[in-house]
């Protein structure tokens, strides 16, 4: 079992510089979505006014492995949508 787990980690795990460790791509996707949902609100005062800022910084956007995975998922969804489209599927006669 340990050998299978090590083989799986060697093949599918991602080295993450942000969260320091090796993670599965599903974990990376979950963290990416959680950080995207998190909005940090800040306020500053200057010249008698209050200015509100909302931070939407996501360090996972810079990860090439995650970007390639997201791109492949989008391409796969497009292909599956085209396959299920009745205009693209072959006509079957009885």
C-alpha positions in Angstrom: 0.0 0.0 0.0 2.8 2.4 0.9 4.5 1.7 -2.5 1.3 2.5 -4.3 0.9 5.7 -2.3 4.5 6.8 -3.1 4.0 6.0 -6.8 0.8 8.0 -6.9 2.4 11.0 -5.1 5.4 10.9 -7.5 3.1 10.9 -10.5 0.2 13.2 -9.5 1.3 15.4 -6.6 2.1 19.0 -7.0 4.9 20.9 -5.3 3.4 24.0 -3.8 5.5 27.0 -2.9 2.6 28.8 -1.3 1.4 26.2 1.2 4.8 24.4 1.4 4.4 20.8 0.6 3.2 18.2 -1.9 -0.5 18.2 -2.6 -3.0 16.5 -4.9 -4.3 18.6 -7.7 -7.8 18.3 -6.2 -6.5 19.9 -3.0 -5.0 22.7 -5.1 -8.3 23.3 -6.9 -10.2 23.4 -3.6 -7.7 25.9 -2.1 -7.9 28.0 -5.3 -11.7 28.1 -5.0 -11.6 28.9 -1.3 -9.2 31.7 -1.7 -11.3 33.1 -4.6 -14.3 33.1 -2.4 -12.4 34.9 0.4 -12.6 38.7 0.1 -10.5 40.7 2.5 -12.1 44.1 3.1 -9.9 47.0 4.2 -10.6 50.7 4.9 -8.3 53.7 4.9 -8.9 57.2 6.1 -7.4 60.2 4.3 -8.4 63.8 3.9 -11.6 63.3 5.9 -12.9 60.4 3.8 -13.0 56.7 4.3 -11.9 54.6 1.3 -12.9 51.0 1.2 -10.8 48.4 -0.6 -11.5 44.7 -1.3 -8.6 42.4 -1.9 -9.0 39.5 -4.2 -5.4 38.3 -4.4 -5.1 34.6 -5.1 -1.5 33.2 -5.1 -2.7 30.0 -6.7 -3.4 31.9 -10.0 0.4 31.9 -10.6 0.7 28.1 -10.3 1.4 26.7 -13.8 0.3 23.2 -12.9 -3.1 24.4 -11.7 -3.5 26.7 -14.7 -2.8 23.8 -17.1 -5.2 21.6 -15.1 -8.0 24.2 -15.2 -7.4 24.8 -19.0 -7.6 21.0 -19.6 -10.8 20.8 -17.6 -12.4 23.6 -19.7 -11.3 22.0 -22.9 -12.7 18.6 -21.7 -16.0 20.2 -20.9 -16.2 21.8 -24.3 -15.5 18.5 -26.0 -18.2 16.7 -23.9 -20.7 19.5 -24.6 -20.1 19.1 -28.3 -20.4 15.4 -28.1 -23.8 15.7 -26.4 -25.1 18.3 -28.9 -27.7 16.6 -31.1 -26.6 18.6 -34.1 -23.1 17.1 -33.9 -24.1 13.5 -33.1 -24.7 11.1 -36.0 -28.3 10.3 -36.9 -29.4 6.8 -36.2 -32.0 5.2 -38.5 -34.1 2.3 -37.6 
